[in-house]
């Protein structure tokens, strides 16, 4: 019976609802009638009905979990929609399920985290009732997802969501198009993908060289100050210095000066 319940649920339970409890009573009755075609079951007894419905709810959850695992195999929503799970025959219901798996509500519940900037872009440009506001927004979202799924080169770094948004959407100062004001990567990172180890090493070497030059310049300035102080001291000492013989020679009587008679 367990296997038959699973088959009936996969074939007849609608997927475009939030959970089993949201399935209409008429759909549940229809599935129970399908089960009665194979087994003798008295659904007039409440405990029997509740037990069977509980088993159907469990098989329904299993089915949706398998749908979610299949959805996660694809890097973009568009690709996931183009490749429905093997036990889902209704394309519209599969599309609805894919949109739900990608929604903020579903992501937050299953990861415990708020959506990133890429999913925030979708929330601002897509609704479950009307879909995307335009094709450009949908294309931008798909492009951002593709960049996010790209493998990281050896020795490189994965792009941050803010960098991906700037790369795809463009930006103005302090403003990311399509997202409004918010954190933005430095302008250098918006023009390039990621820095190699060699570039980082060169930057560190340049920084060290600048620091060395600054240190030497400070030392030279200090030495020049000391030299200036020493020169000033020497000049001052010369002004007060007495040179021996210079004054006595000028004031002593000449050898030609006659001696006065006593």
C-alpha positions in Angstrom: 0.0 0.0 0.0 2.8 2.4 0.8 4.2 2.2 -2.8 0.7 2.7 -4.2 0.1 5.7 -2.1 3.4 7.2 -3.3 2.4 6.6 -6.9 -1.1 8.2 -6.5 0.4 11.2 -4.7 3.0 11.8 -7.5 0.4 11.4 -10.2 -2.5 13.4 -8.8 -1.4 15.7 -5.9 -1.0 19.3 -7.2 2.4 20.9 -6.7 1.4 24.5 -7.1 0.5 24.9 -3.4 2.7 25.8 -0.4 2.1 22.5 1.5 -0.1 19.4 1.8 -2.6 21.2 4.1 -3.3 23.7 1.2 -4.5 21.0 -1.2 -8.2 21.1 -1.6 -10.5 18.6 0.0 -11.8 17.5 -3.3 -8.3 16.6 -4.5 -7.7 14.6 -1.4 -11.0 12.7 -1.8 -10.1 11.9 -5.4 -6.7 10.4 -4.4 -8.4 8.4 -1.7 -10.9 7.0 -4.2 -8.0 6.0 -6.4 -6.5 4.1 -3.5 -9.9 2.4 -2.9 -9.7 1.0 -6.5 -6.8 -1.2 -5.3 -7.6 -1.7 -1.7 -10.7 -2.2 0.5 -10.6 0.8 2.8 -13.4 2.2 5.0 -12.9 5.9 4.9 -16.1 6.5 7.0 -14.0 5.7 10.0 -12.2 8.9 11.0 -9.1 7.1 12.4 -8.6 5.2 9.1 -9.0 8.4 7.0 -6.6 10.3 9.2 -4.0 7.5 9.1 -4.2 7.3 5.3 -4.1 11.0 4.8 -1.1 11.2 7.1 0.7 8.6 4.9 -0.2 10.6 1.8 1.1 13.8 3.4 4.4 12.1 4.2 4.8 10.8 0.6 3.9 14.3 -0.7 6.8 15.8 1.4 9.2 13.2 0.1 8.1 13.9 -3.5 8.7 17.6 -3.1 12.0 17.1 -1.5 13.1 15.0 -4.5 11.9 17.8 -6.7 14.0 20.3 -4.8 17.1 18.1 -5.1 16.5 17.9 -8.8 16.1 21.7 -9.1 19.4 22.3 -7.3 21.3 20.4 -10.0 20.9 23.3 -12.4 22.8 26.6 -12.2 19.9 28.8 -13.3 16.1 28.8 -12.9 15.7 28.8 -16.6 17.6 25.6 -17.0 15.8 24.0 -14.2 12.4 24.8 -15.8 13.6 23.3 -19.0 14.4 20.0 -17.3 11.5 19.0 -15.1 11.8 16.2 -12.6 10.9 12.9 -14.1 7.8 12.4 -12.0 6.4 15.8 -12.8 4.4 15.9 -16.0 2.7 19.3 -15.7 5.1 22.0 -16.9 3.1 24.9 -15.3 3.2 23.2 -11.9 6.9 22.5 -12.3 7.5 26.2 -13.2 5.6 27.3 -10.1 7.7 24.9 -8.0 11.0 26.2 -9.4 9.9 29.8 -8.6 9.1 28.7 -5.1 12.4 27.0 -4.6 14.1 30.2 -5.7 12.0 32.5 -3.5 13.2 34.5 -0.5 10.8 32.8 1.8 11.9 29.3 0.8 15.6 30.2 0.9 15.4 31.9 4.3 13.5 28.9 5.8 15.9 26.3 4.5 19.2 28.2 5.1 18.3 30.4 8.0 19.8 33.4 6.3 18.4 36.5 4.6 18.7 36.6 0.8 21.8 38.1 -0.8 21.9 41.0 -3.3 21.2 38.8 -6.3 18.0 37.4 -4.8 17.1 40.8 -3.5 17.3 42.0 -7.1 14.8 39.3 -8.1 12.5 40.3 -5.2 12.4 43.9 -6.5 11.7 42.9 -10.1 9.6 39.8 -9.9 6.3 38.8 -8.4 4.5 35.4 -8.3 1.4 36.9 -9.9 3.0 38.8 -12.8 6.5 37.4 -13.1 9.4 39.6 -14.2 8.7 43.3 -14.8 10.6 43.1 -18.1 12.9 40.7 -20.1 15.9 42.8 -19.3 15.5 42.2 -15.6 15.1 38.5 -16.1 18.2 38.3 -18.4 20.2 40.3 -15.8 19.2 37.9 -13.0 20.1 34.8 -15.1 23.4 36.3 -16.0 24.2 37.0 -12.3 23.3 33.4 -11.4 25.6 32.2 -14.2 28.5 34.2 -12.8 27.8 33.0 -9.3 28.0 29.4 -10.4 31.2 29.8 -12.4 34.1 27.7 -11.0 36.9 29.6 -9.2 40.3 29.5 -11.0 43.1 27.9 -9.1 44.7 30.5 -6.9 41.8 32.9 -7.5 38.9 34.1 -5.4 35.2 33.8 -5.9 33.3 36.9 -6.9 31.3 38.5 -4.2 27.6 39.1 -4.9 28.1 42.9 -4.8 30.9 42.6 -7.5 28.6 40.4 -9.6 25.8 43.0 -9.4 28.1 45.8 -10.4 29.5 43.8 -13.3 26.1 42.9 -14.7 24.0 45.9 -13.7 26.6 48.7 -13.6 26.8 51.3 -10.9 27.1 55.0 -10.0 28.9 56.3 -6.9 27.4 54.5 -3.9 24.5 53.2 -6.0 24.0 49.8 -7.7 21.5 50.0 -10.6 18.4 47.9 -9.8 19.2 47.7 -6.1 19.4 51.2 -4.9 21.9 52.4 -2.3 23.9 49.8 -0.6 27.4 48.3 -0.1 29.4 48.4 -3.2 32.9 47.0 -4.0 35.8 49.4 -4.7 35.8 50.8 -8.2 38.9 48.7 -9.1 37.0 45.5 -8.5 34.1 46.6 -10.6 36.5 46.8 -13.6 38.2 43.4 -13.1 37.3 40.0 -11.8 39.7 39.0 -9.2 43.4 39.7 -8.4 46.1 37.0 -9.0 48.6 36.1 -6.3 51.3 37.9 -8.4 49.3 41.1 -8.5 48.9 41.0 -4.7 52.6 40.3 -4.2 53.5 43.3 -6.4 51.1 45.5 -4.5 52.7 44.4 -1.2 56.2 45.1 -2.6 55.2 48.5 -3.8 53.7 49.3 -0.4 56.9 48.1 1.4 59.1 50.2 -1.0 57.0 53.3 -0.3 57.3 52.8 3.4 61.1 52.4 3.1 61.4 55.6 1.1 59.2 57.5 3.6 61.4 56.2 6.4 64.6 57.2 4.6 63.1 60.6 3.8 62.3 61.1 7.5 65.8 60.1 8.5 67.4 62.5 5.9 65.2 65.4 7.2 66.4 64.6 10.7 70.0 64.6 9.6 69.6 67.9 7.7 68.1 69.4 10.8 71.1 68.3 12.9 73.5 69.7 10.4 71.7 73.0 10.4 71.8 73.2 14.2 75.5 72.3 14.2 76.3 75.0 11.6 74.4 77.6 13.6 76.4 76.5 16.7 79.7 76.8 14.9 78.8 80.3 13.6 77.9 81.5 17.1 81.1 80.1 18.5 83.2 81.9 15.9 81.6 85.2 16.8 82.6 84.8 20.5 86.0 83.2 19.9 89.2 85.2 20.8 92.1 84.7 18.3 95.5 84.9 20.3 98.0 87.6 19.1 95.6 89.4 16.9 94.7 92.3 19.3 98.1 92.6 21.1 100.0 92.8 17.8 97.9 95.7 16.6 98.3 97.7 19.9 102.0 97.1 20.7 104.5 99.9 19.8 106.4 99.7 16.6 110.1 98.9 16.7 110.7 102.2 14.9 109.0 104.3 17.6 111.7 106.2 19.6 111.9 105.7 23.3 111.0 108.7 25.4 113.8 110.2 27.6 113.2 109.7 31.3 
